[in-house]
Amino acid sequence: MDNTEKIEAMLNEIAVQIDPELEQDTIYFAKCVNNGTFTSGGRFYFVKDGQFCFDHADRIKATMRELSPSRRLSRVTRLFPDYSKIVFQIEKGGSFTYRRYDVPMLLNDILLEFEKRSRNLNAKRIESMVEFTEKNDIQLYATGSYENADGVQTNDFAIGRQDLGLLYHALNRKMRRLLIRWQPDQIEFYGDPAFPEHNIAALDVGRYIPDLTDASFADLVAHLESGDVYRIRAAIEYI
């Protein structure tokens, strides 16, 4: 039995087990991630009036616990290639369908994470620069800013960190830097290198990653006093 057959068989068992907890005329989803080391996710939800609803998640989760550990979504997810994100879908009386995330789907979930963070920050604009490095595992380093009623604030958190790591692998580990600009109803991606087939435009590396190799003391002071988060970071790292 190959992995596809194993996945189908395990999902059929799960579908039978959780069916009594599902409501009629409701489509349920669950997102799971295999990051190469462990799996995560698996909470069921449905969409109502454009909002994610988890009303039945606890009941479904409790029912799934009655299955053996080898017959749960986490174990199913391990059968997919490393660095995969899967969305499972099911309705009452039906069978599971599923889809492995591609680049456009990952970019859309990153957009959702920015929208969520904007609500938490009351932000009307967010900008985040992410640098990817790989040693034993992928490392993300973020620099950015957001604007709300209190003005412009700096930050160093990578919004959508998990999806960014998956995106790096989905792009064959070629992405070195990614600039993300968000404002209501709009998100822009700029990459080093660019991936125009995915609407990731070319990043102006010189603008965001200044080369201070031969910088004078006056140049460093100018960067530190510029008020530009990227120039300030470059000067601090050089010092």
C-alpha positions in Angstrom: 0.0 0.0 0.0 1.5 3.3 -1.1 1.2 6.6 0.9 -1.9 7.7 -1.1 -3.8 4.6 -0.3 -2.7 4.8 3.4 -3.9 8.4 3.6 -7.3 7.5 2.1 -7.8 4.5 4.4 -6.9 6.5 7.5 -9.1 9.5 6.5 -12.0 7.1 6.0 -11.6 5.8 9.5 -11.5 9.3 10.9 -14.5 10.3 8.9 -16.6 7.5 10.4 -15.5 8.4 13.9 -16.3 12.1 13.8 -19.4 12.0 11.6 -21.9 12.1 14.6 -20.3 15.4 15.7 -20.8 17.1 12.4 -23.7 19.3 11.5 -25.8 19.0 8.4 -25.1 21.4 5.5 -21.8 22.5 7.0 -18.4 22.2 5.4 -15.6 21.6 7.9 -11.9 22.3 7.3 -8.7 21.5 9.2 -5.2 22.7 8.4 -2.2 20.6 9.3 1.6 21.1 8.8 4.4 18.6 8.5 7.5 20.8 9.1 10.0 17.9 8.7 10.3 17.4 12.4 6.8 17.3 13.8 3.2 18.0 12.8 0.9 20.7 14.0 -2.6 22.0 13.5 -5.7 19.8 12.9 -8.3 21.9 14.6 -11.6 21.8 12.7 -13.5 24.9 11.8 -16.2 26.1 9.3 -16.7 29.5 7.7 -19.8 31.6 8.5 -20.4 35.1 7.2 -16.7 35.3 6.2 -15.5 34.3 9.7 -13.7 31.2 10.9 -15.9 29.4 13.5 -14.6 26.8 15.9 -18.0 26.0 17.6 -17.6 22.2 17.2 -13.9 21.9 17.4 -13.7 20.7 21.0 -16.4 18.0 20.4 -14.6 16.7 17.3 -11.2 16.8 19.0 -12.6 14.8 22.0 -14.1 12.2 19.6 -10.8 11.9 17.7 -9.0 11.1 20.9 -11.0 7.8 20.9 -9.0 6.8 17.9 -5.6 5.2 18.3 -2.7 7.6 17.9 -1.9 6.0 14.6 -5.3 7.0 13.2 -5.4 10.7 13.7 -4.8 13.7 11.4 -1.3 14.3 12.8 -0.3 10.8 11.7 -1.9 11.3 8.3 0.0 14.5 7.9 3.3 12.6 8.4 2.6 10.7 5.2 2.9 13.9 3.2 6.4 15.2 2.1 8.3 17.3 4.6 7.4 21.0 4.7 3.9 20.4 3.6 0.7 22.2 4.6 -2.5 20.4 4.0 -6.1 21.5 4.2 -8.6 18.8 4.8 -12.3 19.2 4.1 -15.3 17.1 5.1 -19.1 17.2 5.3 -21.5 15.1 7.4 -22.1 11.8 5.6 -19.2 12.4 3.3 -15.5 11.5 2.9 -12.5 13.7 3.3 -11.0 15.6 0.5 -7.6 17.3 0.9 -5.2 19.6 -0.9 -1.5 20.2 -0.4 -0.7 23.9 -0.3 1.1 25.5 -3.2 2.8 28.9 -3.3 -0.4 31.0 -4.0 -2.2 29.3 -1.1 0.8 30.0 1.3 0.9 33.7 0.2 -2.9 33.9 0.9 -2.5 32.5 4.4 0.4 35.0 5.0 -2.1 37.7 4.0 -4.6 36.4 6.5 -1.9 36.5 9.2 -1.1 40.1 8.4 -4.8 41.0 8.6 -5.1 39.3 12.0 -2.0 41.1 13.3 -3.3 44.4 11.9 -6.5 44.0 14.0 -4.4 43.2 17.1 -2.2 46.3 16.6 -5.0 48.6 15.2 -2.5 49.1 12.4 -3.3 50.8 9.1 0.0 49.8 7.5 2.6 47.0 8.2 5.9 46.4 6.6 8.1 43.4 7.3 11.5 42.4 5.9 12.4 38.7 6.4 15.8 37.3 5.8 16.2 33.5 5.3 19.3 31.7 6.4 19.8 27.9 6.6 22.2 26.1 8.9 20.8 23.0 10.6 17.3 24.4 9.9 15.7 27.4 8.3 16.1 30.6 10.4 14.0 33.7 9.9 15.1 37.2 10.9 12.6 40.0 10.6 12.8 43.8 10.7 9.9 46.1 10.0 7.4 48.6 11.2 3.7 49.3 11.6 1.6 52.4 11.8 -1.3 53.0 14.0 -2.9 55.9 15.9 0.3 56.2 18.0 2.5 56.7 15.0 5.1 54.5 13.4 6.4 51.7 15.6 9.3 49.3 14.8 9.1 45.6 15.3 11.2 42.5 14.8 8.6 39.8 14.6 8.0 37.6 11.6 4.3 37.6 10.9 3.2 34.2 9.6 6.5 32.6 10.6 5.4 29.0 10.0 4.0 29.8 6.5 7.1 31.8 5.6 9.2 28.8 6.4 7.0 26.6 4.2 7.1 29.2 1.5 10.9 29.1 1.5 10.9 25.4 0.8 8.0 25.7 -1.7 10.3 28.1 -3.7 13.1 25.5 -3.7 15.0 27.3 -0.9 16.0 30.0 -3.3 14.5 33.0 -1.5 17.1 35.0 0.4 14.9 38.0 1.5 11.2 38.8 1.3 9.7 42.3 1.9 6.0 42.3 2.7 3.9 45.5 2.6 0.4 45.4 3.9 -2.4 47.9 4.0 -6.2 47.3 4.0 -7.3 45.4 1.0 -3.7 45.2 -0.4 -0.6 43.2 0.1 2.7 43.4 -1.9 5.6 41.0 -2.0 9.1 41.9 -3.0 11.7 39.1 -3.1 15.5 38.6 -3.5 15.3 36.9 -6.0 12.0 37.8 -7.6 9.3 35.2 -8.5 7.1 37.1 -11.0 5.1 34.0 -11.7 3.8 34.3 -8.1 3.5 38.1 -8.1 6.7 38.5 -6.0 8.4 41.5 -7.6 12.2 42.2 -7.4 13.4 43.7 -4.2 15.6 46.8 -4.3 18.3 45.2 -2.2 20.5 48.4 -2.1 17.6 50.3 -0.6 16.8 47.8 2.2 20.2 46.2 2.8 22.7 49.0 2.6 26.3 48.1 1.9 28.5 49.7 4.6 31.7 48.0 3.8 33.6 51.2 3.2 31.4 53.4 5.3 33.0 56.3 7.2 32.1 57.3 10.8 29.9 60.1 9.4 28.1 57.6 7.1 27.3 55.4 10.1 26.1 58.3 12.1 23.9 59.4 9.2 22.4 55.9 9.1 21.8 55.8 12.8 20.1 59.2 12.8 18.1 58.5 9.6 14.9 57.2 11.3 14.9 54.5 8.7 14.6 51.1 10.4 16.6 49.3 7.7 19.5 51.8 7.6 19.6 51.9 11.4 19.8 48.1 11.6 22.5 47.9 8.9 24.6 50.5 10.9 24.2 48.6 14.2 25.2 45.3 12.6 28.2 46.9 11.0 29.3 48.4 14.3 
